[in-house]
């Protein structure tokens, strides 16, 4: 996969892309990152990429020309148009399903905005997706872009040591993930559930399924509206409700 990022602050990505899983994916040539300062594509000698909004108002607006020209340069000769993602608080709320969809692409191009907003022609005529990582406003799109990159790259084949890891993550299955424990079995009087020490894989999987459902019910009951429960899960759910 190739990931291009258009930003006014390319240095912000150095620490994130140069560490851990994201660096491993690059070192293994599973993904390549190309962080581009789109100020380099500004036509005027001052490198101006923003201007006052027509009609007045507070703040500055990103001009279309530098971003259009940067995208054109990065996609020139490409056999297939990449997914061009605009990081924007007005965009679609990002989730695991979108991450899995983007992970199937060969080329992503992410645009990070700053200032008051984008010229609307960027939104209407250039991008394929608008993404928001939550209902809050950041100084720019860089942190959101890093979230998208991290969540997508970890899904690529060969990135994680255990290919089943991301398949059982919270949200990948529709449920929140069950609790995890490791050694020691007794830490300062706090003990690991006995079933996990039993060696009985059937009972362990049943416990994990039940606790995953319990955690989803307790913390994100809205997720259950989109899931068709089997008979056993319905019984567990009634049990959880009685416990409340």
Secondary structure in CASP SS format (residue, H / E / C, confidence):
PFRMAT SS
TARGET T0000
AUTHOR 0000-0000-0000
METHOD secondary structure of the structure
MODEL  1
X C 1.00
X E 1.00
X E 1.00
X E 1.00
X E 1.00
X E 1.00
X E 1.00
X C 1.00
X C 1.00
X H 1.00
X H 1.00
X H 1.00
X H 1.00
X H 1.00
X H 1.00
X H 1.00
X H 1.00
X C 1.00
X C 1.00
X H 1.00
X H 1.00
X H 1.00
X H 1.00
X H 1.00
X H 1.00
X H 1.00
X H 1.00
X C 1.00
X C 1.00
X C 1.00
X C 1.00
X E 1.00
X E 1.00
X E 1.00
X E 1.00
X E 1.00
X E 1.00
X H 1.00
X H 1.00
X H 1.00
X H 1.00
X C 1.00
X C 1.00
X C 1.00
X C 1.00
X C 1.00
X C 1.00
X C 1.00
X C 1.00
X E 1.00
X E 1.00
X E 1.00
X C 1.00
X C 1.00
X C 1.00
X C 1.00
X C 1.00
X C 1.00
X C 1.00
X E 1.00
X E 1.00
X E 1.00
X C 1.00
X H 1.00
X H 1.00
X H 1.00
X H 1.00
X H 1.00
X H 1.00
X H 1.00
X H 1.00
X H 1.00
X H 1.00
X H 1.00
X H 1.00
X C 1.00
X C 1.00
X C 1.00
X C 1.00
X C 1.00
X C 1.00
X C 1.00
X E 1.00
X E 1.00
X E 1.00
X E 1.00
X E 1.00
X E 1.00
X E 1.00
X E 1.00
X E 1.00
X E 1.00
X E 1.00
X C 1.00
X C 1.00
X H 1.00
X H 1.00
X H 1.00
X H 1.00
X H 1.00
X H 1.00
X H 1.00
X C 1.00
X C 1.00
X C 1.00
X C 1.00
X E 1.00
X E 1.00
X E 1.00
X E 1.00
X E 1.00
X E 1.00
X C 1.00
X C 1.00
X C 1.00
X C 1.00
X E 1.00
X E 1.00
X C 1.00
X H 1.00
X H 1.00
X H 1.00
X H 1.00
X H 1.00
X H 1.00
X C 1.00
X C 1.00
X C 1.00
X E 1.00
X E 1.00
X E 1.00
X E 1.00
X C 1.00
X C 1.00
X C 1.00
X C 1.00
X C 1.00
X C 1.00
X C 1.00
X C 1.00
X C 1.00
X H 1.00
X H 1.00
X H 1.00
X H 1.00
X H 1.00
X H 1.00
X H 1.00
X H 1.00
X H 1.00
X H 1.00
X H 1.00
X H 1.00
X C 1.00
X C 1.00
X C 1.00
X C 1.00
X C 1.00
X C 1.00
X C 1.00
X C 1.00
X C 1.00
X C 1.00
X C 1.00
X C 1.00
X H 1.00
X H 1.00
X H 1.00
X C 1.00
X C 1.00
X C 1.00
X C 1.00
X C 1.00
X C 1.00
X C 1.00
X C 1.00
X C 1.00
X C 1.00
X C 1.00
X C 1.00
X C 1.00
X C 1.00
X C 1.00
X C 1.00
X C 1.00
X E 1.00
X E 1.00
X C 1.00
X C 1.00
X E 1.00
X E 1.00
X C 1.00
X C 1.00
X H 1.00
X H 1.00
X H 1.00
X H 1.00
X C 1.00
X C 1.00
X C 1.00
X H 1.00
X H 1.00
X H 1.00
X H 1.00
X H 1.00
X H 1.00
X H 1.00
X H 1.00
X H 1.00
X H 1.00
X H 1.00
X H 1.00
X H 1.00
X H 1.00
X H 1.00
X H 1.00
X H 1.00
X H 1.00
X H 1.00
X C 1.00
X H 1.00
X H 1.00
X H 1.00
X H 1.00
X H 1.00
X H 1.00
X C 1.00
X C 1.00
X C 1.00
X C 1.00
X H 1.00
X H 1.00
X H 1.00
X H 1.00
X H 1.00
X H 1.00
X H 1.00
X H 1.00
X H 1.00
X H 1.00
X H 1.00
X H 1.00
X H 1.00
X C 1.00
END
